């Protein structure tokens, strides 16, 4: 039976994980940039044509960084979009509720048990 060596070799697990992480990040950046280049209009691409950017982005790490720094158009700082007006239901509209109360008062004063006229469209 063989005896284990007196000194075990250092584990390369940590080094392998770091290398795998770097490869995954590089591939992920390249794929993201390829997707972004494909979706960017040609007029919004700076420095080089889109076809050249597709090739540049395939260079690990440096290609995606070049795209982020010099290829895409910088986002424009404009006014924030105006919020859309909130739709108010009839139960939340004070004017609508006031008109209903006025109709009920009028019908009570007239002493009628008849139905009030239909609500006016707003």
RADA-V735519 format. One record per backbone hydrogen bond with DSSP energy under -0.5 kcal/mol. NH is the residue of the N-H (numbers start at 0). CO is the residue of the C=O. Records with the same first field share a line. If there is no record, write none. Layout:
NH: CO, CO
This chain:
15: 11
16: 12
17: 13
18: 14
19: 15
20: 16
21: 17
22: 18
23: 19
24: 20
25: 21
26: 22
27: 23
28: 24
29: 25
30: 26
31: 27
32: 28
33: 29
34: 30
35: 31
36: 32
37: 33
38: 34
39: 35, 36
43: 40
44: 41
45: 70
47: 45
52: 48
53: 49
54: 50
55: 51
56: 52
57: 53, 54
58: 55
59: 57
61: 59
62: 58
63: 58
64: 60
65: 61
66: 62
67: 63
68: 64
69: 65
70: 65, 66
71: 66
72: 43
77: 75
88: 86
91: 88
92: 88, 89
93: 91
96: 92
97: 93
98: 94
99: 95
100: 96
101: 97
102: 98
103: 99
104: 100
105: 101
106: 102
107: 103
108: 104
109: 105
110: 107
111: 106
